[in-house]
């Protein structure tokens, strides 16, 4: 993270980055070049911290959803959460010029959209009052395409200026990170990750099948509902501030699972850390590959994630392990 703060359109020595950050954390005030201080503390540090939080949130949500629906291909996009957030954000941008929509800003509208998609999938994914993994996946795909169609319709009605904002937001970016955004995101992501780590044994039981999990004393229906709500909350929170970033929730859990096994007591915390590191590195690439211009993060995560997905399909042993 320190290296990522150091590198950019203007390269700043790592030692200077440490000194500036420590001065602000300890309340020592600002010394040295004010421009360098502003670049490090006001622009790059909140951006890198937000990238780490978003990576953690999406990766953890991916682990949970894969266990909930018993499908290694599940992630926030497959279950429609990302499309719901996109629809909410695009509504705010096109219907209200990015200002407010019924009192909601772009980030708030995206959060509400993700939760709405999660609630719809939750309702449609039930059979005889109980959630069925296959119905959850199919409901997520259907809801996702419905929300995507609505988003595409709004894009056709958008002005060129609005359309540019919509496209950049949908492809994902942490370029606009601000310190005042971080407390809410950090609280939701870190608290959810810590809470979900307590479900390790029950998630392991869930993977063994509903009957086995029930025999071990797990209320499968209640557990799935709780985990689905928490996944929607985390996904909605991070997408609301960073836009649509794909493949993190699919790719990172698989990488960690292939390296350490499927025991969720290890898988969850390691996935959180790897997800954070991964998105920080991707953000660094987005700022440096074509500097001083910047690429949306979603383009790079797709370029990295799609080949991995194809490799996973060809590697039968790896897919069986997942």
C-alpha distance (Angstrom), angle and dihedral (degrees) to the residues before:
residue distance angle dihedral
X1 . . .
X2 3.80 . .
X3 3.81 90.7 .
X4 3.79 89.8 49.5
X5 3.80 90.4 53.7
X6 3.79 89.3 48.8
X7 3.81 97.4 52.6
X8 3.78 124.2 68.4
X9 3.80 143.3 93.2
X10 3.81 84.2 -39.3
X11 3.81 114.3 35.9
X12 3.80 114.8 -140.8
X13 3.84 121.9 -167.7
X14 3.81 113.9 -104.6
X15 3.80 90.8 -125.4
X16 3.80 91.1 56.4
X17 3.82 90.3 49.0
X18 3.82 90.0 54.2
X19 3.80 92.2 48.8
X20 3.81 93.7 49.7
X21 3.80 94.4 46.4
X22 3.82 93.2 46.4
X23 3.80 91.4 48.4
X24 3.80 90.8 55.0
X25 3.80 94.3 43.3
X26 3.78 92.8 49.7
X27 3.80 94.4 41.5
X28 3.78 93.1 -117.2
X29 3.78 93.4 142.8
X30 3.80 126.5 -128.7
X31 3.77 126.1 -54.4
X32 3.76 132.5 165.5
X33 3.79 124.4 29.2
X34 3.84 110.2 0.8
X35 3.83 91.3 -153.4
X36 3.82 92.1 55.0
X37 3.79 90.5 46.0
X38 3.79 90.8 52.7
X39 3.82 93.3 47.9
X40 3.81 92.9 50.6
X41 3.79 101.2 39.5
X42 3.80 105.9 28.6
X43 3.81 102.1 33.1
X44 3.80 115.0 21.4
X45 3.80 105.4 29.0
X46 3.84 96.9 55.2
X47 3.80 88.3 43.6
X48 3.81 93.6 53.8
X49 3.81 92.4 43.8
X50 3.81 90.5 50.4
X51 3.82 91.2 48.8
X52 3.82 89.5 53.5
X53 3.81 92.1 49.0
X54 3.81 93.3 47.1
X55 3.80 91.4 48.4
X56 3.79 90.6 50.1
X57 3.80 93.4 48.0
X58 3.80 96.7 47.8
X59 3.81 93.7 44.5
X60 3.81 93.8 49.1
X61 3.80 91.3 45.9
X62 3.79 88.7 52.3
X63 3.82 92.6 53.1
X64 3.78 92.1 49.6
X65 3.79 95.9 46.3
X66 3.80 91.9 49.0
X67 3.79 88.8 55.4
X68 3.82 94.5 42.7
X69 3.80 95.1 54.1
X70 3.84 95.6 29.7
X71 3.79 88.9 -128.1
X72 3.83 123.7 122.3
X73 3.81 90.5 -152.7
X74 3.81 95.1 60.5
X75 3.79 120.9 114.3
X76 3.83 136.5 143.0
X77 3.80 91.1 -79.8
X78 3.81 95.3 51.6
X79 3.81 91.4 51.8
X80 3.80 92.4 49.8
X81 3.83 99.0 -112.9
X82 3.81 93.2 120.5
X83 3.80 92.8 48.5
X84 3.79 90.6 50.4
X85 3.78 90.7 52.9
X86 3.81 90.7 48.0
X87 3.79 92.1 51.9
X88 3.79 91.9 50.3
X89 3.80 92.6 49.3
X90 3.79 94.7 45.5
X91 3.80 90.3 49.5
X92 3.79 89.4 54.6
X93 3.81 93.0 46.6
X94 3.80 98.8 45.6
X95 3.79 101.5 32.7
X96 3.76 97.2 43.1
X97 3.77 106.4 20.0
X98 3.80 91.3 -106.3
X99 3.78 92.5 -62.7
X100 3.78 111.6 97.2
X101 3.78 138.2 -26.0
X102 3.76 111.8 -165.0
X103 3.79 87.8 -23.9
X104 3.84 92.9 -46.4
X105 3.79 126.1 118.2
X106 3.80 123.2 -147.3
X107 3.80 94.3 -87.6
X108 3.79 93.9 46.0
X109 3.80 92.0 46.9
X110 3.81 90.2 51.1
X111 3.79 90.7 50.9
X112 3.81 92.0 50.0
X113 3.81 90.2 47.4
X114 3.81 92.3 53.6
X115 3.80 92.0 49.3
X116 3.82 90.7 46.8
X117 3.80 90.4 53.0
X118 3.80 90.4 48.0
X119 3.79 92.0 50.4
X120 3.82 91.8 48.9
X121 3.80 92.1 49.4
X122 3.81 89.4 47.0
X123 3.82 91.6 54.9
X124 3.80 96.8 42.1
X125 3.79 93.4 43.9
X126 3.80 94.0 64.3
X127 3.77 125.8 98.4
X128 3.80 120.2 -169.3
X129 3.78 89.6 -11.9
X130 3.81 94.8 -52.1
X131 3.78 130.3 95.4
X132 3.80 116.0 -110.0
X133 3.83 116.6 -158.3
X134 3.81 94.5 -140.4
X135 3.81 92.3 48.8
X136 3.81 89.6 49.3
X137 3.81 91.8 56.2
X138 3.81 93.7 44.8
X139 3.80 91.2 45.8
X140 3.80 90.3 49.6
X141 3.80 92.1 51.9
X142 3.80 92.3 47.4
X143 3.81 94.0 46.6
X144 3.80 90.5 45.7
X145 3.81 93.2 54.2
X146 3.81 91.2 45.3
X147 3.81 91.4 53.2
X148 3.81 90.8 42.9
X149 3.81 90.5 54.2
X150 3.80 90.4 51.5
X151 3.81 90.5 47.9
X152 3.82 91.6 50.5
X153 3.80 90.6 50.7
X154 3.80 90.6 53.0
X155 3.80 90.5 49.1
X156 3.81 90.3 55.9
X157 3.81 89.1 56.0
X158 3.82 94.8 45.8
X159 3.78 124.4 106.4
X160 3.84 117.9 -117.3
X161 3.80 90.7 -101.6
X162 3.79 92.5 49.0
X163 3.80 91.3 44.9
X164 3.80 92.1 55.5
X165 3.80 90.2 51.7
X166 3.80 91.3 46.6
X167 3.81 94.1 50.5
X168 3.80 94.3 47.2
X169 3.81 90.8 48.1
X170 3.80 94.0 47.7
X171 3.81 91.7 51.2
X172 3.79 90.9 53.0
X173 3.79 133.3 -117.7
X174 3.80 140.5 178.2
X175 3.80 92.7 -161.8
X176 3.79 92.9 111.5
X177 3.81 95.7 52.4
X178 3.80 114.8 147.6
X179 3.78 131.0 -173.6
X180 3.79 91.8 -120.3
X181 3.84 90.0 61.1
X182 3.78 95.6 54.4
X183 3.84 103.7 70.3
X184 3.82 94.3 61.9
X185 3.81 94.3 42.1
X186 3.81 92.7 45.5
X187 3.80 92.6 48.1
X188 3.81 94.6 50.0
X189 3.81 96.6 41.9
X190 3.80 98.8 42.5
X191 3.80 95.5 40.1
X192 3.81 91.0 48.2
X193 3.80 92.7 46.9
X194 3.81 91.3 50.5
X195 3.81 92.4 45.8
X196 3.79 92.8 47.7
X197 3.80 91.2 50.6
X198 3.81 86.5 67.0
X199 3.82 89.5 62.9
X200 3.82 94.3 63.0
X201 3.80 97.4 113.1
X202 3.80 93.6 43.3
X203 3.80 91.2 49.4
X204 3.80 89.5 51.9
X205 3.79 89.0 51.4
X206 3.81 90.7 48.3
X207 3.80 90.8 56.6
X208 3.81 89.4 56.1
X209 3.81 90.0 64.3
X210 3.78 136.3 -88.1
X211 3.79 95.3 -85.3
X212 3.79 93.8 50.1
X213 3.80 91.7 45.4
X214 3.81 91.5 50.0
X215 3.80 90.2 49.5
X216 3.80 88.2 54.8
X217 3.80 90.7 55.0
X218 3.81 99.4 -99.0
X219 3.81 118.2 143.3
X220 3.80 93.9 -138.5
X221 3.81 97.6 -172.1
X222 3.79 94.4 48.7
X223 3.82 92.6 43.9
X224 3.80 93.0 51.5
X225 3.80 91.6 49.0
X226 3.81 93.2 49.8
X227 3.80 93.5 46.7
X228 3.81 92.0 47.5
X229 3.81 91.3 52.4
X230 3.80 92.7 48.1
X231 3.82 91.4 48.0
X232 3.80 91.0 51.3
X233 3.81 90.6 48.5
X234 3.81 93.6 51.5
X235 3.80 93.8 42.8
X236 3.78 93.3 47.5
X237 3.80 91.8 49.2
X238 3.80 96.7 51.8
X239 3.81 96.7 39.3
X240 3.79 89.5 49.9
X241 3.81 90.3 64.4
X242 3.82 102.2 29.0
X243 3.79 106.3 31.3
X244 3.78 127.6 -133.4
X245 3.81 110.4 -20.7
X246 3.78 113.4 171.6
X247 3.81 137.6 -161.1
X248 3.82 96.5 24.7
X249 3.80 92.9 100.3
X250 3.80 90.5 46.1
X251 3.80 102.1 40.1
X252 3.80 105.6 40.0
X253 3.84 98.1 51.8
X254 3.81 89.4 51.4
X255 3.79 93.4 50.0
X256 3.79 92.2 50.4
X257 3.80 93.0 42.5
X258 3.80 92.1 52.1
X259 3.80 90.2 50.7
X260 3.82 101.6 41.5
X261 3.81 107.9 17.4
X262 3.79 133.2 -111.0
X263 3.82 99.9 -69.1
X264 3.82 102.9 125.9
X265 3.80 92.1 -153.3
X266 3.81 86.6 72.3
X267 3.78 98.9 22.4
X268 3.81 97.7 61.7
X269 3.83 100.4 52.4
X270 3.80 93.6 39.6
X271 3.79 91.8 48.6
X272 3.81 89.8 51.6
X273 3.82 91.6 54.1
X274 3.82 95.7 42.8
X275 3.81 90.9 47.1
X276 3.80 90.6 53.7
X277 3.81 93.6 48.5
X278 3.79 92.5 44.7
X279 3.80 96.4 54.1
X280 3.82 92.4 43.9
X281 3.82 88.4 55.5
X282 3.81 92.3 45.8
X283 3.80 90.3 50.5
X284 3.80 89.0 50.5
X285 3.80 89.7 53.4
X286 3.81 91.2 47.9
X287 3.81 89.5 57.8
X288 3.79 98.8 42.4
X289 3.82 109.1 35.4
X290 3.80 93.1 74.4
X291 3.78 103.4 12.4
X292 2.92 135.7 -154.3
X293 3.82 82.1 26.8
X294 3.78 119.1 67.1
X295 3.80 132.6 -137.2
X296 3.82 122.1 -145.1
X297 3.80 110.7 -105.8
X298 3.81 92.0 -127.8
X299 3.81 91.4 66.2
X300 3.80 92.4 56.3
X301 3.81 95.6 42.9
X302 3.81 88.3 53.0
X303 3.81 92.2 47.8
X304 3.80 90.0 51.2
X305 3.80 97.9 36.1
X306 3.81 101.5 47.5
X307 3.84 95.8 58.2
X308 3.80 89.2 45.7
X309 3.79 90.2 52.1
X310 3.82 91.3 50.9
X311 3.80 90.6 47.4
X312 3.78 89.6 50.8
X313 3.79 91.6 53.1
X314 3.82 91.2 51.8
X315 3.79 94.1 45.7
X316 3.79 100.1 76.3
X317 3.77 93.8 -177.8
X318 3.78 92.1 52.9
X319 3.79 92.6 47.8
X320 3.80 91.4 49.4
X321 3.79 90.1 51.0
X322 3.81 89.8 51.0
